[in-house]
Amino acid sequence: MKITDVIAAACEDLGASYEANSFWFEVLIYQAIKSHKTSKKYKQTHIRLLSSDSKITLPTGWFRLDYIYLCGTQEKLCPDIDYTVQENCVILKSDVADGTRYDVWIWTLNEDKEGDLIIPDDWERMLVAYIGWKYTRRYAKDYPAHIMQNYQREYQTQKLANT
């Protein structure tokens, strides 16, 4: 299932505009995926990335960062000493020449041939509920509290079911 399918399902469920909310809902999907502490649907992937401005940009859909090595060496970088991670960016704590290569091992969801994430079908309700919860919280004046609580409860239930 593609992200656009989940966004469309959430928009239909909420009666919300796809065009007005698609970018925000995509951000919420990535938020929910990264907070999901299961590794059943993820695979460990080795990628080679280049630095730019003492940063390494990770691909979308990564879940957990395992290791970073300076390419061609046994020099493993240490979290909190050599780098920190913010959003999809590894920020190196020392100045590094642009184009320096790194071998990175991360956990990711599967991707299709175009590089789009393939979201497991059994995660659809969990992600739609997460979007519904955040949307109804943002627009609390338009939704009764019990609707927001129902989405929150469904998200938590689905999250446990998909662990």
ABEGO torsion letter per residue (X at the ends): XBAAAAAAAAAAAAGBBAAAAAAAAAAAAAAAAAABABAAABBBBBBBBBBBGGBBBBBBGBABBABBBBBGBABBBBBGAABBBBEABBBBABBBBBGBBBBBBBBBBBBBAAGBBBBBAAAAAAAAAAAAAAAAAAAAAABBAAAAAAAAAAAAAAAAAAX
